[in-house]
Amino acid sequence: MMSVTLLILKIDFISSIMFFNDDYEIRVMSENLKRNLTELKFDNRFIDQLPADPDLSNGRRQVVGACYSRVLPTPVVKPTLIAHATEVGDLFGLNVDEFESPVFAQVFSGNRLLEGMDPYAMCYGGHQFGNWAGQLGDGRAINLGEVVNSFGERWALQLKGAGPTPYSRTADGLAVLRSSIREFLCSEAMYHLGVPTTRALSLVLTGEQVMRDMLYDGNPKYEPGAVVCRVAPSFIRFGNFQIFAARDDVENLKRLCDFTIEDSFPHLHSDQPEKYSAWFEEVCKRTAEMVIHWMRVGFVHGVMNTDNMSILGLTIDYGPYGWLEDYDPGWTPNTTDASGKRYRFGNQPLVAHWNLYQLGNAIMPLVQDVESLQRGLEVYLDRIEAGSSQMIAEKLGLSMYSAATDEALKKELFEILILLETDMTIFFRSLAEIGIEDQSEDEIISVLREAYYSPALLVGEVRTRILKWVGDYKRRLLLDGLSNEERKERMNRVNPKYVLRNYLAQLAIDRSEKGDHAMIGELLDVLRNPYVEQDGKEAFAEKRPEWARDRVGCSMLSCSS
């Protein structure tokens, strides 16, 4: 059985990274292939090939028999670009000078449409915290269209916080600066860590104030409004299929499945019924890839509802996420999840399995073969289960995993990480500095000390147990025959030096809300190279300060933004 308390990791980190990059390869375009904004080419297959909501009004309503509703972004008073990711513009060949154009802020705030853009909001449903919630949909996301680059690759552009849609229910469809900064930075941080994710092109202030009750405690206040432009090959979610299944609309369920396979999984395209089960199995594999990477770097999504699960296995919807700083498999950053902790760190692999089960149920009318869907779920579990041991071996710098020698070592490692508050990121980077040669106890403790939030407690039984594990670890290293340098290189390839620590994001938010946006760019620059030691950037690798332990935004967040 898969343990929910283990740090679940991938069987082959390097091949997993290559898998992701092969699917979504970033090509370096020569300058003569790059385009100005007005030269971008759009080909909006999603809305061209799938059924539309015939009602063009923007009133909140149930939308039946349609994959989307056309809707225009709400104009804003004073759009101002405060951050951008040049490399995301490279995906679709955007000339770097365009970021400085006043037109850019107008377009990516929603004030202006480019030729070929045809805005819409998707219709989907979903399970929220394990309960069917019915119709949900893009309540504050508006898709601008699909831009096609010079290589024929397609990238969907989506504005988050651009105003209400038919799916906004009682909300206003807007977003505030603090949540938008978090979304922008984390999208890019995750990508550079090697985690499958949607991307973020830009962050634009709207010049307007938005009312939010951050903690749902009856104390709303006005905050600066903002819009993030998200980029992905597709934004289709599990919930897009669930809504048709829930309504017994098999015809449109089939249309959407056929479109998704042809558009995003063309290698599976055929006229045979088994294509649906083959597709489901691949979704299971991609989902496993994604979750494994979350666990590797200590990321907690916080709201793994089925409507927040990408069909491409991309991390999507950065809401009340958090970074696991002290290793605690039971931690969740989501205030809404504080009592049940359904979406806690250690439970993420099991929740993803549950979500895949719901997707399997949704497409059952097309497959009509329980066993073939079960095989997909088993493939997911096998990838997670088999991968955990080997990836921890990668994190420990071992050339390969051997159950005979490494199972007990792995089990004890997780237990000692919980003995004291242990900063997960710093621990694994520090462990790379442990040599295979003889070292005194004090030398070993000195190497690891920085990883602990209460190093004064490294005494007695705790100290003894840690030292014993390190001794066992060093003896295991000798079996591999790798030099200290080789092992360190292996470890530092999979164990990041820099992650988007919760308190760092909050510091950037605090400064930005006062008009100083510089730290957003500073963080983005550091996070572009998370595995590399960066001179002068030591402050970005420090563990959580005490002031951030219980501060809202650093420890707990809500779904409100």
N, C-alpha and C positions, 0 to 999 in steps of 0.2 A: 504493500500500500504506500502511496505517496504521502510523506509527512508534510503537514502544513507549517511546521516550524523550521524546516530546513531552508537554507539559502539555495534556491534552485538555479542551476546554471546549465549552460549549453555544452553539448558533447564536443563540439569543435568550433570554437570561437572564430577562428580565422575563416573557415569555410562558411560560417554563418554570415560573417560580414561580406564575403564575396557573393553569397547568394543574394543578399539585399542589393548590393551594388550592381550585380548583373541585371537585376530586374529594373532598377531605376538608375541607370548609368548616367553620370554627369559628364557630358562631353564638353571639352574646352573648345569654344567657338572662336574662330578668328574674327578680328574686328569687322571684316567685310561681310560677315554673316549676321552681325548684330543689327538691331532695328530700333528706331525711335518708337515711342508709344503709339503714334498714329499709324505706324507701319505694321503693328502686330496683327497676325492673322488668326481669326477665330473660326472654329468649326464645332458647333455645339451639338454633338451627337446625342447626348442624353435627352435633350428636349426635342430634337428632331425625330428621334426614333421611338420615344415612349409617350404614353397618353398624358395630355395636359388637363388641368382643371379648367373647365369652360368658363368659370366665374372669374372675371378679371378684377373684381373688387378686392379690397384689402381688409375686409372684416373677418374677425375670428370665427371659424366655422369648422365643421367636419367636412373633410374633402374625401369624396368617395370615387373610386374608379380612376384615379389619376396618380401619377408618380411625382407631380410637382404642380406648383401654382406660380404663374408669372407675377412678379411684384417688383416695384422700383425701390431702390434705397431712398431713405429720407434725407433730403438736403440738410447740411449743417452750416452754421454761421461762419466759422473761420477755420477751415482745415489747415493744419500745420504739421508737416512731416517732422518727427522727432527721432526716428530710428529706422534703419533699413538694413537688409542683408543683401549685399551686392551679388553674392554667389547664388542666391535664389533667383534673382533676375537673370542670371546666366543660364538657368534651366531653359528659359524660353527665349534667350538671345536678346535681352533688353540692354540697350546701350547704357553704360554706367552714367553718362551725363544726364540721362532722363530723370534720375532721382532728384536732381537740383532744379528741374523744371517746375514752375508753378502748376503746370497741368497735372503733374504726378499726384500731388496732394488732393487736387480736385477729383481725379479719377478714383483714387484709392481711399477716399472718404465716402464715395458714393454720390458726389455732387455732379459728376459728368460721366457719360458713357462714351466709350470708344466705338468706332464703327465695328459691327460684328458682335458686340456684347448684347446679350439677351437675358436679363436678370430673372432669377427664379428662386423659389424656396422648395426644398424637397419635402415630400410627405412620407413619414415613417412612424412606426409605433415602437414599443419596447417594454421590457421589464425593468422597473426601477426598484432597487433593493429587494429583488426577488418577486415582486408583484407586478402583474400585468397592468400597465398604465393606459392602454388604449392608444389613440392617436397622439403623437408628440410633434414631430416635424421640426424643420428649421425655424425655430422661434425667434432667433436673433442672428441668423446667418443667411446671407443672400449670395447666391452664386452668380458671378458676373458672366461666366462663359468659359469655354475651353480654348486656350491659346495653343497654336501649333508652331513648334520651332522649325528651324531649317532642316532638321533631321527627320521630321515627321512625327516627333514625340509630342504627346498631348499633355497639357497641364491645366487643371481646373483652378480658377481663381475664385476665391470666396471671401467676402467681407463679413467679419464678425462684429456686431454692434452697430449695424447700418440701419436699424429701425425695424418697426413691426412687420410681421407677415401674417397670413391667415393662420399660422400655427403658434402665434405668440401667446395664446390663451389670455391670461390677465396681465401679462408683462408688457413692457414697452419696447422690447427688441433692441435695446441699447446696451452698451458696455461702458465701464468706467476705466480710468487710467490704470489703477492698481492691477486689476485682473488682466488688462490688455498687455501690460509690461510682463507679467508672469507668463502669459501665453506666448508672446513674441520670443522672449529669452529662452523658455524651456523648449519650444519647438526646435530652435537652432542648436541648443545645448545637446539635446537628445540625438540629433542627427550626427553631430561631430563625435559623440560617444560611440557611434555605430549602432544606434537603436533605430529600428524602423519607425518612421514618424512622418506626419504631415510637416510642412515647412511654413515659415513665416517670412513674407516679403517685406512688410512695412508696418509701421506703427504711426498713426496719425491722430493728433489731438483735434477734437471737433470745435473747440471754442465754446462749448455749451456745458451746462451743469446737469448732472443726472442724480436723481434721488435714489439712495440705496439704504436698506437696513441690513448692514453687513452680517450681523449675527442673529437676525430674526428675533431681536429682543425688544422691539418697540422703540428703538432709538435711530430712526432714519436720519440721514444727512445728505447734503448735496456734495457730489464729488465731480472732478473733471471727467468729461466724456471722451472716449477714444474709439478708434476702429483699427482692427488688425486685418491685414490681408493674408489669408492662409492659402497655401498652394499644395496640391497633391495630384497624382494621376487620376484619382477618383475619390469622392466623398461618400460613396455608397456604404451603408451600414447594415448590420444584421437586421435592424428594425425596419429597413425598407422592404424586406421580404416578409417580416412578421405581420405587418399591417394588412397585407393582402391575404395572408393565410388566416388571420383572425376574422376577416370579413368573408371568407370562403370565396374569394375572387381568384380562382385558379387561373383564369385566362390571363389576367394581368400579372400574376405571380410568375407564370411561364414566360411572358414577354420580358419581364425584368430579369429573370434568370438567364434567358437566352442572350439578352443584350449584354449582361455583365460578363458572361463567359466569352462572347465574341469580342467585346471591347477590352477587357482586362486579363483574360486568360485564353488568348486565341489558340494556344497550343492544344487546348482541350476541345476545341470546337469540332463538333460532328453532329450528325443527325441521329446518333444512337442514344437511347434513353440513359445508358450508364454514364453519359457525360455529366449528369447532375451529381451522381455519387462521387465521380472522380474529382469534380470541382469542389465538392464539400470536403473531401480529403485534403485537397491542397489548401483550402481555407484553414483547416485544422493545423496543418503544418506551419503555415505562415503565422497563425496566432501563437503557436508554441514558440516560434522564433522570437516574436515580439515580447512575450511575457518573460521568457528566459533572460532576455537582455535587461528588462526591468529589474529582475532579481539580481542580475550581475552587478548593476551599478547602484542599486539601492533606491530605485524609484518606486513610489507608491502613487498609483493613479488616483485613488480616492473616490471614484464614482464609476465603477465598471458596470454600468447598466448596459443592457443589450443595445440600446440606441447609441452608445458610445463605443461600439466595437466596429472597427473598419473591416470591410470585406477583403481588403488587401493585406491585413495584418499590420497596419500602421497605427501608431499611437495617435489618438485623435481626442480632441476636446480636453484641453488643459484647464481644468477648473480647480477644485480643491485638492490638487496634487501636493505632494511633499517629498522631500529627500530624506531617506533614512540616515540620520546622523549617528546617534547611538544605536547599536544593533538591537532591535526589538521587533521580532516577528509579529507581535500583536499590535503594533502601532498603526493608526489611521490618522490622516490629517483632516478628515472631513467631520465637522461638528455634527452633521446630520447622521453620521454613522458611529457616533461616539459610544452609544450604548451597545449596539449589536456587533459592531466592528466586522461587518460582513466583508468590507473591502480593505481589511488590514493587510500589511505587507506579506505575511506568510501565507495568506489565503488566496492570493492572486492567481496562482496556477489552477486551483480548484474552481474559482469563480469563472475563469475563462472556459474551463471544461463545461460548467453548467450553462454558460452562455452559448457555447457551441451546440449543446444539446437542444437548446431552444431554437437555434437556427435549423438544426436537423429536423425538428418537429415542423417548422414552417415550410420546408421544401418537401416534406413527406408526400404530398399529393402528386408531385412530379416523379419522385423516385419509386414510391410504392414498394420499397424493399428495406425493411428495418435492418437487416443484417449488413447491407452495404453502408448504411449510415453509421452503424455501430462500429464498423471497421475504421471509419474516419476518426471517431472518438477514441478508439484504441490506439490509432497512430499518434494522436495528440498525447495521450498518457505515456506511451512508450518513449516519445521524444523528450518529454519532460523528465520522466523517471530515469531513463538511461543517461540523459544528458547531465543530470545534476552532479554526479560523481566526477565525470571527466572534466567538466568545466571548473569544478573546484580544484581539480588537479592543475588546470591551466592557471588559475588564480594563485596557486601555490608554487608555480614554476616547475611542475613535474612534467617529464617528457610524455608520460602516459599514466593512465589510471589502472591500478591493480587492486581488485577487491580484497585480495588476501592481505595486502599490506596497508591499504589506504582507507578501508571502511571505518575502522576504529579511529584512525587519525582524523578523518572528516567529522565523525560524530563528536569527538571530544572538542574539536575546534569550535563548533557551534555553541557548545556548552560554555566554553571559556569566554566566548564573545559576550555572553550574557552575565558572567560573573560580576563584572563591573560595567559601568557605562562605557562602552567601547566605540569610538568613532570608526565606523566600518571602512570608510575611504582611507583614512590615515593609517589604520591598522595594516591593511594589505600593502600599501606603499612602504610602510616602515618595515614590514616583514621581509621585503626584498633586500633590505640592508643587513639582514642576519647572514653571517658567513657560515660556511661549512666547517671552517677551522674551529678549534677550541676557543671558547670565550668564557669569561667569568660570568657569574650570575648577575653581578652589577652591570656589566657591559650589555648583557641581553636586555635587562630591564630598562637601561638607559635608551636603547634603540627603540623600544616599544612605548616608552612613557608618554610620549606626545599623543598617543591614540586614546588615552584614558581621560575621562572628565574629572575623575577624582584620583589622581596618581598617588596621593598619600595613603590610599587604601591598598596599595600593592604590597601587602605584608601578610605574614602568616600563611594560612592555608591557601588563600587566593594566589599569593606569590608562588608558593610551592607548586600549585597545579599548573600555572602558566609556564613555569620553568620546565616542568616535566614534559608538557606538550612540545615546547620548543626543542627539547632534547630528542624526543621521538621524531620530530620533524627533521632535524638535522641528520639523524641516522637514516631517515628515508631518502634524503637528498643524496647521501653518499651512494645509494644503490643506483641512482641515475647517472652518476659520473659527470654531471654538468659542472662547469666552472661557475664561480660566483657571478661572473659577468654575464654568462649565457643565461643563467637562471633569472637574474635581475632583469635582463632585457625581455625575457618571456613574460615575467610578471607585470612589468610596467607597460606592456602592450595591451593588457586586458584590465588592469587596475588603474583607474584614472587618478590623476593628481588633483584635478579641478572638476567639481560638479557645481550645479546651480544650488548652492546651499540656501536654505529657506531664508536665513537672516540676510544674506547678500542681496537676494531679490527684494527683500523688504527695505533695505537701505537705499537701493536704487529707486524704489517707489517713493520713499520719504523725500528724497532729493528732487525727484521729478515733480512731485506735487507742489514743490516750492519753486518750480521753474527751472531747475538745474537738471538737464537730461543727460549730462556727460557720462554718468556711471552706467547707463544702459549700454552705451558704446564700449566702455571699458570692459564690462562683463562679457559682452559679445566677443570682443577680441580675445580675451583669455580663454573663453570656452570653445573657441575654434580649434584649440590645440590642447585638449584635456589630458593627454597622456605624456606631454612633454614638460620638463622642468622649464619654467620661464623666469628669467632673471628679473628681479624687481617686482614680481607678482606674488610673493609669498603670502601676503595678506589674504589673497583670494583662496588659499588652501587651508586656512586656519579653521579649527573646529568651532562649533557654535559658542558664542560668548554667553555668559550667564544671564545677561539682560534679555536674551532672546528665548530663554527656556520656555516661558509660558506666554510670551507676547502673541497676540492675535496677528496672523500673517506669517509668523515664524514657526509656530507650533500647530495651530489649528486654523482651518478656514471653513467657510460655508460655500454652498453653491451660488450664493448671491454674488453678483458682480455688477 
